[in-house]
């Protein structure tokens, strides 16, 4: 499965230099994915069609998704589509519903934010914290554990 390439040509040096743009793993029996969107990370957990959260819409705030606590809250739900998809490991379901979050909220920092500020001539460096791969993997595991308990 081909994945989109993130253009890092204009990024300043930072801890993101040695990070990949995508990581797939299994946690608590769920397919999990870390994927860079532009410069910031997103984390996703794929639940099978037998799970109570399969098919729930992130825009409907009065459902089981509202019980999940993860960085910035749940910001994505959908079936496999485009880059938010996977090749299932043997014995893992193909039909999963991806539930995810992103790390581009107030006080989050992305290398793309730095590029945009420089290109617009802003004299300041944006405040915020870069949520690195270790942080996002831990949050994604936490999401999988919460989904396991539903």
C-alpha positions in Angstrom: 0.0 0.0 0.0 1.5 3.3 -1.0 1.3 6.2 1.4 1.6 9.9 0.7 5.1 11.5 1.0 5.5 14.4 3.4 7.5 17.2 1.9 10.1 18.2 4.6 12.3 20.4 2.3 11.5 23.7 4.1 11.3 22.3 7.6 13.8 23.7 10.2 16.0 21.3 12.0 14.3 19.6 14.9 13.6 16.3 16.7 11.3 15.4 13.8 14.3 14.9 11.5 14.8 11.3 12.7 11.2 10.4 12.9 9.3 8.4 10.2 6.0 9.7 8.8 4.0 6.6 9.6 4.1 3.7 12.1 1.7 0.7 12.2 1.5 -1.6 15.2 -1.0 -3.7 17.2 -2.0 -2.9 20.7 -4.7 -4.6 22.8 -5.7 -6.6 19.7 -6.4 -3.4 17.7 -4.7 -2.2 14.5 -3.0 1.1 15.5 -1.4 3.7 13.3 0.6 6.9 13.8 0.6 9.1 10.8 2.0 12.5 10.2 -0.4 15.0 8.7 1.6 17.8 7.2 4.0 18.3 10.2 2.0 17.2 13.2 1.2 13.6 14.3 -2.1 11.9 14.4 -3.0 8.6 16.2 -5.6 6.1 15.1 -7.1 2.9 16.4 -9.0 0.6 14.1 -12.0 -1.2 15.8 -13.6 -4.2 14.1 -17.2 -4.3 12.9 -18.2 -6.1 16.1 -17.1 -3.2 18.4 -19.7 -0.9 19.9 -17.8 2.2 18.4 -17.7 0.8 14.8 -19.5 3.3 12.6 -19.9 6.0 15.2 -19.6 9.6 13.8 -17.1 12.0 15.5 -19.6 14.8 14.8 -22.2 13.1 17.1 -21.1 14.1 20.5 -23.7 12.1 22.3 -22.3 8.6 21.8 -19.6 6.3 23.2 -16.8 8.4 21.6 -17.5 11.2 24.1 -16.3 8.9 26.9 -12.8 8.6 25.4 -10.0 10.8 26.8 -7.1 11.4 24.5 -4.9 14.4 23.4 -7.3 17.0 21.9 -10.2 14.6 21.9 -11.4 12.4 19.1 -11.2 14.3 15.8 -11.5 11.6 13.2 -13.7 8.5 12.5 -14.1 6.7 9.2 -13.7 3.4 7.4 -10.4 2.6 5.6 -9.9 5.4 3.1 -6.8 6.9 1.4 -3.8 7.0 3.8 -5.9 6.2 6.8 -6.0 2.5 6.0 -3.9 -0.6 6.6 -2.9 -4.0 5.4 -4.1 -6.2 8.2 -1.7 -8.6 9.9 -2.7 -12.3 9.6 -5.7 -12.9 11.8 -6.6 -9.3 12.1 -9.8 -7.8 10.6 -9.8 -5.9 7.4 -13.1 -4.1 8.0 -12.1 -1.6 10.7 -13.5 1.8 11.7 -10.6 4.2 12.4 -11.0 6.4 15.5 -8.3 9.0 15.8 -7.0 12.2 17.3 -4.5 14.9 16.1 -1.8 16.9 17.8 -2.4 20.3 16.1 -4.4 22.1 18.8 -3.8 25.2 20.8 -0.2 25.0 22.3 0.8 22.1 20.0 3.7 22.9 17.6 4.3 21.5 14.2 7.3 22.1 12.0 5.0 23.4 9.4 3.9 26.1 11.9 7.5 27.3 11.9 7.7 27.3 8.1 4.5 29.3 7.8 5.5 31.9 10.4 8.9 32.4 8.7 7.3 32.6 5.2 4.9 35.3 6.4 7.7 37.3 8.0 6.4 37.0 11.5 9.2 38.2 13.9 8.4 35.7 16.6 8.6 31.9 17.1 5.3 30.3 17.8 4.7 29.0 21.3 3.8 25.4 21.7 5.0 21.9 22.3 6.0 19.5 19.6 4.1 16.2 20.3 6.7 13.7 19.2 6.3 10.1 18.1 6.8 8.7 21.6 4.1 10.9 23.0 1.6 10.1 20.2 2.3 6.3 20.4 1.6 6.5 24.2 -1.7 8.4 23.5 -2.6 5.9 20.8 -2.0 3.0 23.2 -4.2 4.8 25.8 -6.9 5.1 23.2 -6.7 1.4 22.3 -6.9 0.5 26.0 -10.0 2.7 26.5 -11.6 1.1 23.4 -10.8 -2.3 24.7 -12.8 -1.5 27.9 -16.0 -0.3 26.0 
